Amino acid sequence: MSSVRHPKTPPTETGSESRLAESYLKRILRARVYEVAVETPLAPAPILSRFLNNNVYIKREDLQPVFSFKLRGAYNRLAQLTEAQREKGVITASAGNHAQGVALGARKLGVKAVIVMPRTTPSIKVQAVRALGAKAVLHGDSYNDALEHVQALIEEHGMTFIPPYDDPDVIAGQGTVGKEILQQHPDDLHAIFVPVGGGGLVAGVAAYVKALRPDIRAIGVEPADAACMRAALEAGERVRLDQVGLFVDGCAVNQAGEEPFRIARALVDEVVTADVDAVCAAVQDIFQDTRSLAEPAGALALAGLKRYVAERGIVGENLVAIHSGSNINFDRLRHVAERTALGAHNEALLAVTIPERPGSFRRFCELLGVRRSITEFNYRYADAEQAHIFVGVQLQRGEAEKDELVERLRESGYPVLDMSRNEMAKVHVRHMVGGRASQVHDEILFRFEFPERPGALLKFLNRIGRQWNISLFHYRNHGAAYGRVLAGMQVPREEREQCHKLLDEIGYAYHDESDNPAYEFFLGQT
């Protein structure tokens, strides 16, 4: 588990921290949220509690009218508008839950609302905003494009911007989640786990909790590939990440808000991270205990809680995870289900080298054991001496069982590579095993995230395909605003620096995978 822990605060700073918490306590107690939001239950999670040997509770913010906590902060900010501001209307940029919160809040107050959304926004979210009475304007391919257009519209029409997280009134509105948790569970609590994107929710919850119950740990949880708050706490100042992963889209933020960072630096105990597989497993955990389908950001806090318990070895404690929302596209569930077994350590993905001779496959299967299920098996002849196979194996005892299996195979003379945490192998290679090309030279391999919009592929081909031959291409989409692409290109060594520069100019998130062992085993030159 990756985390950032704060050193103990020097005595001279304790007073300022206390004053900060108390100032937000007053804001939170005055916050106007219940004109549109509801007090959501703090639900026990009995199945997960037994598994973790702790008492786990889930704060059900998915039960808000817009299926997310974002309504709280958005409405509290809207409620502070002057009469002149209400007449001109409000505007924001969002592709997700904040958009729906602003739309519903504005409708309640009778205020005109404009929501600028990237063209890549799934239609279900655009339709939801329009159904709530707001005007949805589609502009650009990213949040930053939409935000630039917002600034232009503000200058033209004088509307008031409603920030998603970097605003005291928004933070105070989100802080009512913490208020409800303490009211609903007045007994001892070890920690509250809060998902972190821009930081508004964790700032609000930490401020309220530390004002009244400083013994309770306030722990932020970020996606491992979008940990902007953790990076800021490590650096002692806000930093901007060059790239962020997009799977946990509700928390895919490249820089923490200024005010949330100020609060988090003083009042949040630590920040932990969770990877994609852990988040997918947490989606399943929430479903098993509540029958709610969490969006990735909605399950993020629980993923962090599980890793915290595993790392610290705590037992018998009361722990709360905030289920922040359930606005998930139905077709994304394919990807969640695919990765859940890995996140729960119920499956191992192994690359194994076996002799290319009769009977070797049967002997390999015997070593796996007759009671162990094989979830997938991929193989294609590529070499007269050895065969590389890609195998998925069901596990009953998690990581310990996987380690035992790998050791047994190695002792029996089978070279093994554990691919269970190899992102390229899990997303692409397991669907491509055996696709070797012996005549391809100077090939380098990249993993991309393409925006899911018309022309995205053509833009890539127009810039790259004219200079270098594309020798491999594999595309997958999981109902998100981006597609996952694996592309091989024939680029002479003396031109590779130029190739990287061109990819930077195109602007799609990418990773060089040329040295990935999954590529060497299953796709590279023989």
C-alpha positions as CSV (number, residue, x, y, z in Angstrom):
1,M,0.0,0.0,0.0
2,S,1.3,3.4,-0.9
3,S,0.6,6.2,1.6
4,V,1.7,9.5,2.9
5,R,1.7,10.0,6.7
6,H,2.0,13.4,8.3
7,P,4.6,14.0,11.1
8,K,3.2,15.2,14.4
9,T,2.3,18.8,14.3
10,P,4.6,21.1,16.3
11,P,2.9,22.7,19.3
12,T,3.1,26.1,17.8
13,E,0.9,25.0,14.9
14,T,-1.8,23.2,16.9
15,G,-3.7,26.3,17.6
16,S,-3.9,27.3,13.9
17,E,-5.1,23.8,13.0
18,S,-7.8,23.9,15.7
19,R,-9.0,27.3,14.5
20,L,-9.1,26.1,10.9
21,A,-11.3,23.1,11.9
22,E,-13.5,25.3,14.1
23,S,-14.0,27.8,11.3
24,Y,-15.2,25.1,9.0
25,L,-17.3,23.5,11.7
26,K,-19.4,26.6,11.8
27,R,-19.7,26.7,8.0
28,I,-20.8,23.0,7.9
29,L,-23.4,23.5,10.7
30,R,-24.9,26.4,8.7
31,A,-24.6,24.6,5.3
32,R,-27.9,24.6,3.3
33,V,-28.0,21.1,1.8
34,Y,-31.2,19.4,3.0
35,E,-33.4,21.5,0.8
36,V,-32.4,19.1,-1.9
37,A,-30.1,16.4,-0.4
38,V,-31.1,13.7,2.0
39,E,-29.4,12.3,5.1
40,T,-28.0,9.0,3.8
41,P,-27.7,5.8,5.9
42,L,-24.5,4.5,7.4
43,A,-25.0,0.9,6.5
44,P,-23.2,-2.1,8.2
45,A,-21.3,-4.4,5.8
46,P,-21.6,-7.7,7.5
47,I,-20.0,-9.9,4.8
48,L,-17.0,-7.6,4.5
49,S,-16.8,-7.2,8.2
50,R,-16.4,-10.9,8.8
51,F,-13.8,-11.2,6.0
52,L,-11.7,-8.3,7.4
53,N,-12.2,-9.0,11.1
54,N,-13.3,-5.4,11.6
55,N,-16.6,-3.6,11.8
56,V,-17.0,-2.0,8.4
57,Y,-19.7,0.6,7.7
58,I,-20.6,2.1,4.3
59,K,-21.9,5.7,4.0
60,R,-24.4,5.4,1.2
61,E,-24.1,8.7,-0.7
62,D,-25.2,6.8,-3.8
63,L,-28.8,7.2,-2.4
64,Q,-28.8,11.0,-3.0
65,P,-31.3,12.2,-5.7
66,V,-28.5,12.5,-8.2
67,F,-26.8,9.3,-6.9
68,S,-23.7,11.2,-5.6
69,F,-22.6,13.4,-2.8
70,K,-21.8,16.2,-5.2
71,L,-25.3,17.6,-4.8
72,R,-24.4,18.8,-1.2
73,G,-21.6,21.1,-2.1
74,A,-23.1,22.4,-5.3
75,Y,-26.4,23.4,-3.7
76,N,-24.7,25.0,-0.7
77,R,-22.7,27.2,-3.1
78,L,-25.8,28.0,-5.1
79,A,-27.7,29.0,-2.0
80,Q,-25.1,31.7,-1.3
81,L,-25.8,33.5,-4.6
82,T,-26.9,37.1,-4.5
83,E,-30.1,38.2,-6.2
84,A,-28.1,39.8,-9.0
85,Q,-26.1,36.6,-9.5
86,R,-29.2,34.5,-9.6
87,E,-30.7,36.6,-12.4
88,K,-27.6,36.1,-14.6
89,G,-27.5,32.4,-13.9
90,V,-24.7,29.9,-13.1
91,I,-22.2,27.9,-15.1
92,T,-19.8,25.1,-14.6
93,A,-17.6,22.6,-16.4
94,S,-18.2,18.9,-15.6
95,A,-18.6,15.5,-17.3
96,G,-19.9,13.8,-14.2
97,N,-21.6,14.1,-10.9
98,H,-21.0,17.8,-10.2
99,A,-22.9,18.6,-13.4
100,Q,-26.0,16.8,-12.1
101,G,-25.7,18.4,-8.7
102,V,-25.5,21.9,-10.1
103,A,-28.4,21.2,-12.5
104,L,-30.7,19.9,-9.7
105,G,-29.7,22.6,-7.3
106,A,-30.3,25.4,-9.9
107,R,-33.7,23.9,-10.7
108,K,-34.7,24.0,-7.0
109,L,-33.7,27.6,-6.8
110,G,-35.2,28.6,-10.1
111,V,-31.8,29.7,-11.5
112,K,-30.7,29.2,-15.1
113,A,-27.8,26.8,-15.3
114,V,-25.3,26.0,-18.2
115,I,-23.2,22.9,-18.0
116,V,-20.2,22.7,-20.4
117,M,-19.2,19.1,-21.0
118,P,-16.5,17.6,-23.2
119,R,-17.8,16.0,-26.4
120,T,-16.5,12.7,-25.1
121,T,-19.1,12.7,-22.2
122,P,-21.3,9.6,-22.3
123,S,-24.8,10.4,-23.6
124,I,-26.4,9.1,-20.4
125,K,-24.8,11.9,-18.4
126,V,-25.7,14.6,-21.0
127,Q,-29.3,13.4,-21.0
128,A,-29.4,13.4,-17.2
129,V,-28.3,17.0,-17.1
130,R,-30.8,18.1,-19.6
131,A,-33.6,16.1,-17.8
132,L,-32.8,18.2,-14.7
133,G,-33.5,21.4,-16.7
134,A,-30.0,22.7,-17.3
135,K,-28.5,23.6,-20.7
136,A,-25.8,21.1,-21.7
137,V,-23.1,22.6,-24.0
138,L,-20.7,20.1,-25.6
139,H,-17.3,21.6,-26.3
140,G,-13.8,20.2,-26.7
141,D,-12.4,16.8,-26.0
142,S,-11.3,17.2,-22.3
143,Y,-12.3,18.9,-19.1
144,N,-9.7,21.6,-19.7
145,D,-11.2,22.4,-23.1
146,A,-14.6,22.6,-21.4
147,L,-13.3,24.9,-18.7
148,E,-11.7,27.3,-21.2
149,H,-15.1,27.6,-22.9
150,V,-16.7,28.3,-19.5
151,Q,-14.3,31.3,-19.0
152,A,-15.3,32.7,-22.4
153,L,-19.0,32.3,-21.6
154,I,-18.6,34.0,-18.2
155,E,-16.9,37.0,-19.9
156,E,-19.7,37.2,-22.4
157,H,-22.7,36.6,-20.2
158,G,-21.6,37.4,-16.6
159,M,-22.7,34.1,-15.2
160,T,-21.3,32.8,-11.8
161,F,-19.0,29.8,-11.9
162,I,-19.8,27.0,-9.5
163,P,-16.5,25.2,-8.7
164,P,-16.6,21.4,-8.2
165,Y,-14.3,21.4,-5.1
166,D,-12.1,24.5,-4.7
167,D,-14.5,26.7,-2.8
168,P,-15.2,27.1,1.0
169,D,-19.0,26.8,0.5
170,V,-18.6,23.7,-1.6
171,I,-16.3,22.1,0.9
172,A,-18.7,23.0,3.8
173,G,-21.6,21.3,1.9
174,Q,-19.5,18.2,1.4
175,G,-18.5,18.3,5.1
176,T,-22.1,17.5,6.1
177,V,-21.3,13.9,5.2
178,G,-18.8,13.9,8.1
179,K,-21.5,15.5,10.3
180,E,-23.9,12.7,9.6
181,I,-21.3,10.0,10.2
182,L,-20.6,11.2,13.7
183,Q,-24.3,11.5,14.4
184,Q,-25.1,8.1,13.1
185,H,-22.1,6.4,14.9
186,P,-21.4,8.2,18.2
187,D,-19.3,5.3,19.5
188,D,-15.6,4.8,18.9
189,L,-14.4,5.1,15.3
190,H,-10.9,4.2,14.2
191,A,-11.0,5.9,10.8
192,I,-13.1,7.3,8.0
193,F,-11.9,6.6,4.5
194,V,-12.8,9.3,1.9
195,P,-12.3,9.2,-1.9
196,V,-10.1,12.1,-3.2
197,G,-10.2,13.8,-6.5
198,G,-9.9,17.6,-6.2
199,G,-10.1,17.2,-2.4
200,G,-13.4,18.9,-1.5
201,L,-15.0,15.9,0.2
202,V,-11.9,14.9,2.2
203,A,-11.4,18.5,3.3
204,G,-14.9,18.9,4.5
205,V,-15.1,15.6,6.3
206,A,-11.7,16.1,7.9
207,A,-12.5,19.6,9.1
208,Y,-15.7,18.5,10.8
209,V,-14.3,15.3,12.3
210,K,-11.2,17.0,13.6
211,A,-13.2,19.8,15.2
212,L,-15.2,17.4,17.3
213,R,-13.4,14.1,17.4
214,P,-9.7,14.6,16.7
215,D,-9.0,10.9,17.8
216,I,-10.7,9.6,14.6
217,R,-8.3,9.3,11.7
218,A,-9.3,11.0,8.4
219,I,-7.8,9.1,5.6
220,G,-8.0,10.1,2.0
221,V,-7.9,7.5,-0.8
222,E,-6.7,8.2,-4.3
223,P,-6.4,6.2,-7.5
224,A,-2.8,5.0,-7.8
225,D,-2.5,6.5,-11.2
226,A,-4.1,9.9,-10.2
227,A,-2.7,10.6,-6.8
228,C,-2.4,14.4,-7.0
229,M,-3.1,15.1,-3.3
230,R,-0.5,12.5,-2.2
231,A,2.0,14.2,-4.5
232,A,1.2,17.6,-3.1
233,L,1.6,16.4,0.5
234,E,4.9,14.9,-0.3
235,A,6.1,18.0,-2.0
236,G,4.7,20.4,0.5
237,E,2.9,22.3,-2.2
238,R,0.4,21.6,-5.0
239,V,1.8,19.9,-8.0
240,R,0.3,19.1,-11.4
241,L,0.5,15.6,-12.6
242,D,1.6,15.2,-16.3
243,Q,-0.9,12.3,-16.8
244,V,-3.7,10.7,-14.8
245,G,-5.4,7.3,-15.3
246,L,-9.0,7.6,-16.4
247,F,-10.6,4.5,-15.0
248,V,-11.6,6.1,-11.7
249,D,-13.0,9.0,-13.7
250,G,-14.8,10.7,-10.8
251,C,-11.3,11.2,-9.2
252,A,-9.2,11.6,-12.3
253,V,-7.8,15.1,-11.3
254,N,-4.3,16.2,-12.1
255,Q,-4.0,18.9,-9.3
256,A,-5.6,19.2,-5.9
257,G,-7.6,22.3,-5.2
258,E,-5.9,25.1,-3.4
259,E,-8.3,25.3,-0.4
260,P,-8.7,21.5,-0.1
261,F,-4.9,21.1,-0.1
262,R,-4.6,23.8,2.7
263,I,-7.1,21.9,4.8
264,A,-5.8,18.4,4.0
265,R,-2.2,19.5,4.9
266,A,-3.4,20.5,8.3
267,L,-6.1,18.0,9.1
268,V,-6.0,14.8,7.0
269,D,-4.0,12.1,8.8
270,E,-2.8,10.3,5.7
271,V,-3.5,9.5,2.0
272,V,-3.4,5.9,0.7
273,T,-3.8,4.7,-2.9
274,A,-5.6,1.9,-4.6
275,D,-5.1,0.4,-8.1
276,V,-7.7,-0.5,-10.7
277,D,-8.0,-4.2,-9.6
278,A,-8.5,-3.2,-6.0
279,V,-11.2,-0.7,-7.0
280,C,-13.0,-3.4,-9.1
281,A,-12.9,-5.8,-6.2
282,A,-14.4,-3.1,-3.9
283,V,-17.2,-2.6,-6.4
284,Q,-18.1,-6.3,-5.9
285,D,-17.8,-6.0,-2.1
286,I,-20.3,-3.1,-2.1
287,F,-22.7,-5.0,-4.3
288,Q,-22.5,-8.2,-2.1
289,D,-23.3,-6.2,1.1
290,T,-25.7,-3.6,-0.3
291,R,-26.8,-4.6,-3.8
292,S,-25.7,-1.2,-5.0
293,L,-23.5,-0.9,-8.1
294,A,-20.8,1.6,-7.3
295,E,-19.0,3.6,-9.9
296,P,-15.2,3.3,-9.6
297,A,-14.9,6.5,-7.6
298,G,-17.7,5.3,-5.4
299,A,-15.8,2.2,-4.4
300,L,-12.4,3.9,-4.1
301,A,-12.6,4.6,-0.4
302,L,-13.5,1.0,0.4
303,A,-10.5,-0.2,-1.7
304,G,-8.3,2.0,0.4
305,L,-9.9,0.7,3.6
306,K,-9.2,-2.9,2.6
307,R,-5.5,-2.2,1.8
308,Y,-5.1,-0.2,5.0
309,V,-6.4,-3.2,7.1
310,A,-4.1,-5.6,5.2
311,E,-1.1,-3.4,5.6
312,R,-1.6,-2.5,9.3
313,G,-3.0,-5.8,10.5
314,I,-5.7,-4.1,12.6
315,V,-8.6,-6.1,14.0
316,G,-11.8,-5.4,15.9
317,E,-12.0,-1.7,14.9
318,N,-14.9,0.4,13.6
319,L,-14.1,1.7,10.1
320,V,-16.2,3.8,7.7
321,A,-15.8,4.0,3.9
322,I,-17.8,6.7,2.0
323,H,-19.6,5.2,-1.1
324,S,-19.5,8.4,-3.0
325,G,-21.7,7.6,-6.0
326,S,-23.2,5.1,-8.4
327,N,-23.3,6.8,-11.8
328,I,-21.7,4.0,-13.8
329,N,-22.3,3.2,-17.4
330,F,-23.8,-0.3,-17.6
331,D,-21.3,-1.5,-20.3
332,R,-18.4,-0.6,-18.0
333,L,-19.4,-3.5,-15.9
334,R,-17.6,-5.8,-18.3
335,H,-14.3,-4.4,-17.4
336,V,-15.1,-4.3,-13.7
337,A,-16.1,-8.0,-13.7
338,E,-13.0,-8.9,-15.7
339,R,-10.7,-7.3,-13.2
340,T,-12.5,-8.1,-10.0
341,A,-11.1,-11.6,-9.5
342,L,-7.6,-10.2,-9.8
343,G,-8.3,-7.4,-7.3
344,A,-9.8,-9.8,-4.8
345,H,-6.7,-12.1,-5.4
346,N,-9.0,-14.9,-6.6
347,E,-7.2,-15.3,-9.9
348,A,-3.6,-15.4,-11.0
349,L,-2.3,-14.7,-14.5
350,L,0.9,-16.5,-15.3
351,A,3.2,-16.7,-18.3
352,V,4.8,-20.2,-18.3
353,T,7.5,-21.7,-20.5
354,I,7.0,-25.4,-21.2
355,P,8.9,-27.8,-23.6
356,E,7.4,-28.0,-27.1
357,R,6.9,-31.8,-27.1
358,P,4.1,-34.3,-26.7
359,G,2.8,-34.7,-23.1
360,S,4.2,-31.4,-21.7
361,F,0.8,-29.7,-21.6
362,R,-0.7,-32.6,-19.7
363,R,2.1,-32.6,-17.2
364,F,1.7,-28.9,-16.7
365,C,-2.0,-29.3,-16.0
366,E,-1.3,-32.1,-13.5
367,L,1.0,-29.7,-11.6
368,L,-1.7,-27.1,-11.4
369,G,-3.9,-29.7,-9.6
370,V,-7.1,-31.4,-10.5
371,R,-9.1,-29.3,-8.0
372,R,-7.9,-25.9,-9.3
373,S,-9.9,-24.3,-12.1
374,I,-8.2,-22.8,-15.1
375,T,-10.0,-19.6,-16.0
376,E,-8.3,-19.2,-19.4
377,F,-5.5,-20.7,-21.4
378,N,-3.8,-19.1,-24.5
379,Y,-1.2,-20.7,-26.6
380,R,0.1,-20.8,-30.2
381,Y,3.1,-22.6,-31.6
382,A,6.0,-20.3,-32.1
383,D,9.2,-22.2,-31.5
384,A,10.4,-25.8,-32.1
385,E,12.0,-26.0,-28.6
386,Q,9.8,-24.1,-26.2
387,A,6.2,-22.9,-25.9
388,H,5.1,-19.8,-24.0
389,I,1.6,-20.1,-22.5
390,F,-0.6,-17.5,-20.9
391,V,-2.8,-19.1,-18.2
392,G,-5.4,-17.8,-15.8
393,V,-5.7,-19.9,-12.6
394,Q,-8.5,-19.6,-10.0
395,L,-7.3,-19.2,-6.4
396,Q,-9.0,-20.0,-3.1
397,R,-6.4,-18.6,-0.7
398,G,-5.3,-15.4,-2.4
399,E,-1.7,-14.3,-2.7
400,A,-0.3,-17.1,-0.5
401,E,-1.7,-19.8,-2.8
402,K,-0.4,-18.0,-5.9
403,D,3.1,-17.9,-4.4
404,E,3.0,-21.6,-3.6
405,L,1.8,-22.4,-7.1
406,V,4.6,-20.4,-8.7
407,E,7.2,-22.0,-6.5
408,R,5.9,-25.5,-7.3
409,L,6.1,-24.8,-11.1
410,R,9.6,-23.4,-10.8
411,E,10.8,-26.3,-8.8
412,S,9.4,-28.6,-11.5
413,G,11.5,-26.9,-14.1
414,Y,9.0,-24.4,-15.6
415,P,10.1,-20.8,-15.9
416,V,7.2,-18.6,-14.6
417,L,6.4,-14.9,-14.8
418,D,3.6,-13.5,-12.7
419,M,1.5,-11.3,-15.0
420,S,-1.3,-10.6,-12.4
421,R,-0.2,-7.0,-12.0
422,N,1.0,-6.3,-15.5
423,E,-1.5,-3.8,-16.9
424,M,-0.6,-4.4,-20.6
425,A,-1.0,-8.2,-20.1
426,K,-4.4,-7.8,-18.4
427,V,-5.9,-5.4,-20.9
428,H,-4.4,-6.4,-24.2
429,V,-2.0,-9.4,-24.3
430,R,-4.5,-12.0,-22.8
431,H,-6.6,-11.4,-25.9
432,M,-3.7,-11.5,-28.4
433,V,-1.5,-14.4,-27.4
434,G,0.3,-16.0,-30.3
435,G,0.3,-13.1,-32.7
436,R,4.0,-13.1,-33.5
437,A,5.5,-11.6,-36.7
438,S,9.0,-12.9,-37.4
439,Q,9.6,-10.5,-40.3
440,V,8.9,-7.3,-38.3
441,H,12.0,-5.3,-37.4
442,D,12.7,-2.2,-35.3
443,E,9.3,-2.6,-33.5
444,I,8.5,-0.5,-30.4
445,L,5.3,-0.9,-28.5
446,F,3.1,1.8,-26.9
447,R,-0.1,1.6,-24.7
448,F,-2.4,4.5,-25.3
449,E,-5.7,6.0,-23.9
450,F,-7.6,7.4,-26.9
451,P,-10.5,9.8,-26.4
452,E,-13.6,8.0,-27.5
453,R,-14.7,10.4,-30.2
454,P,-14.9,10.5,-34.0
455,G,-11.6,11.2,-35.6
456,A,-9.4,10.2,-32.7
457,L,-7.9,7.3,-34.5
458,L,-7.5,9.2,-37.8
459,K,-5.7,12.0,-36.0
460,F,-3.2,9.4,-34.6
461,L,-2.8,7.7,-38.0
462,N,-2.3,11.0,-39.9
463,R,0.5,12.0,-37.6
464,I,2.2,8.6,-37.0
465,G,1.3,6.4,-39.9
466,R,2.8,8.7,-42.5
467,Q,6.3,8.4,-41.0
468,W,6.4,4.9,-39.5
469,N,4.7,1.6,-40.3
470,I,2.1,0.4,-37.7
471,S,2.9,-3.2,-37.2
472,L,0.5,-4.1,-34.3
473,F,-2.8,-2.6,-33.2
474,H,-5.3,-3.7,-30.5
475,Y,-8.2,-1.6,-29.3
476,R,-10.6,-2.2,-26.3
477,N,-13.3,0.0,-24.9
478,H,-15.3,-0.5,-21.6
479,G,-18.1,2.0,-22.0
480,A,-15.9,4.9,-20.9
481,A,-15.0,8.2,-22.5
482,Y,-11.7,6.7,-23.7
483,G,-10.5,3.5,-25.4
484,R,-7.4,1.5,-24.6
485,V,-5.1,0.9,-27.5
486,L,-1.9,-1.1,-27.9
487,A,0.1,-0.1,-31.0
488,G,3.4,-1.4,-32.4
489,M,5.4,0.8,-34.8
490,Q,8.5,0.1,-36.8
491,V,10.8,3.0,-35.8
492,P,14.6,2.8,-36.4
493,R,16.6,3.5,-33.3
494,E,18.0,6.8,-34.5
495,E,14.3,8.1,-35.0
496,R,12.9,7.0,-31.6
497,E,13.5,10.3,-29.8
498,Q,11.6,12.0,-32.7
499,C,8.8,9.5,-32.3
500,H,8.4,10.2,-28.5
501,K,8.3,13.9,-29.2
502,L,5.6,13.5,-31.8
503,L,3.5,11.4,-29.4
504,D,3.8,14.1,-26.8
505,E,2.5,16.6,-29.4
506,I,-0.5,14.4,-30.2
507,G,-1.5,14.6,-26.5
508,Y,-2.9,11.1,-25.9
509,A,-1.8,9.5,-22.6
510,Y,0.7,6.8,-23.5
511,H,3.3,4.4,-22.0
512,D,6.2,2.8,-23.7
513,E,5.8,-1.0,-23.3
514,S,8.7,-2.2,-25.5
515,D,10.4,-3.8,-22.5
516,N,7.3,-5.4,-21.1
517,P,7.9,-9.2,-20.6
518,A,4.4,-9.9,-21.8
519,Y,5.3,-8.5,-25.1
520,E,8.6,-10.4,-25.2
521,F,6.8,-13.7,-24.4
522,F,3.8,-13.5,-26.6
523,L,3.9,-10.8,-29.3
524,G,7.6,-9.9,-30.0
525,Q,9.9,-11.3,-32.6
526,T,10.7,-15.0,-32.4
